Amino acid sequence: MKNYDHEYKKIGRNIKKYRIQSNLTQEELCEKVGISISYLSKIEAPNCNKSFSFSLILLQILSTILLIQSES
């Protein structure tokens, strides 16, 4: 089984980058996505266990950021 740690780290860095570009605080993004600030911090760091549900949260975060960027 392939280890995706490197890819998850890149995704975490990009989530933080695009969140900041979208002028969103961690709190604001978490409220929109429905996750805790501590979970988002771990994703952006990224120090959390990787799982299928983790991947779904990443998709939800990225789609929320893209939607916000398209509205501005």
GIURBEL-V418172 format. One record per helix or strand. SS is the DSSP state (helix for helix, strand for strand). FROM is the first residue (numbers start at 1). TO is the last residue. If there is no record, write none. Layout:
ss=SS from=FROM to=TO
ss=SS from=FROM to=TO
This chain:
ss=helix from=5 to=21
ss=helix from=26 to=33
ss=helix from=37 to=45
ss=helix from=52 to=71
